Amino acid sequence: MSDVTITPTTDGPLEVSGEVRIEAPDGTLIRETSKAYLCRCGYSKAKPFCDGSHKREGWTEASE
């Protein structure tokens, strides 16, 4: 199994790098990828992925 790195971007999503498998709560495969940006603001309409909504909503890390 490869190493996975999760890095919070400044005032934005989590950058996930490495061979990852993203699944729904019921175990259904959403995507297998080597890089993904996951929402952490809660505004994305493409959850679990970031769609840039944090910028429109003015979300910052201090909002968490």
Backbone torsions as a table, in degrees:
resi	resn	phi	psi	omega
1	MET	NA	138.1	-176.9
2	SER	-84.4	163.6	176.7
3	ASP	-74.1	143.1	176.3
4	VAL	-119.6	134.8	178.0
5	THR	-117.3	131.1	176.2
6	ILE	-116.7	119.0	-176.6
7	THR	-125.4	120.8	174.7
8	PRO	-72.4	129.8	175.6
9	THR	-84.6	156.0	-179.3
10	THR	-63.5	119.4	178.9
11	ASP	51.8	37.4	-178.9
12	GLY	-153.0	-155.7	-173.3
13	PRO	-76.0	176.1	170.2
14	LEU	-87.8	127.9	175.1
15	GLU	-93.0	120.4	-179.8
16	VAL	-109.8	119.6	-178.6
17	SER	-122.3	141.7	-178.4
18	GLY	123.9	175.1	178.7
19	GLU	-76.9	105.9	-176.5
20	VAL	-122.5	153.5	176.5
21	ARG	-121.2	116.7	-178.6
22	ILE	-101.8	123.0	-176.3
23	GLU	-122.0	153.2	172.4
24	ALA	-74.4	164.9	179.3
25	PRO	-55.0	-28.6	-180.0
26	ASP	-85.9	4.3	178.1
27	GLY	91.6	-3.2	178.2
28	THR	-65.7	131.8	179.1
29	LEU	-67.9	127.3	174.3
30	ILE	-96.0	-47.3	-178.9
31	ARG	-164.3	144.4	166.6
32	GLU	-111.7	129.7	-173.5
33	THR	-157.1	171.1	174.8
34	SER	-105.2	-8.2	176.2
35	LYS	-155.6	134.8	177.2
36	ALA	-146.7	154.1	176.1
37	TYR	-117.4	114.1	-174.8
38	LEU	-102.7	136.7	-178.9
39	CYS	-63.3	138.5	170.4
40	ARG	-130.1	0.8	179.1
41	CYS	-90.9	-25.1	-179.6
42	GLY	92.7	-5.2	-176.6
43	TYR	-92.6	-15.1	-175.7
44	SER	-60.4	137.6	174.7
45	LYS	-90.5	-1.4	-179.4
46	ALA	-114.1	27.0	-176.6
47	LYS	-52.1	139.6	15.0
48	PRO	-87.5	4.0	-176.0
49	PHE	-88.5	151.8	176.4
50	CYS	-76.0	136.8	174.5
51	ASP	-119.3	11.9	178.8
52	GLY	87.5	2.8	-177.8
53	SER	-60.3	-26.6	-179.7
54	HIS	-57.8	-35.3	179.7
55	LYS	-68.2	-46.8	-179.5
56	ARG	-62.2	-37.9	-176.7
57	GLU	-85.2	-8.9	179.9
58	GLY	73.6	25.2	-179.4
59	TRP	-70.2	139.5	174.8
60	THR	-133.7	166.6	178.1
61	GLU	-57.3	-33.2	179.7
62	ALA	-66.2	-15.8	179.9
63	SER	-75.9	-18.7	-175.7
64	GLU	-65.6	NA	NA
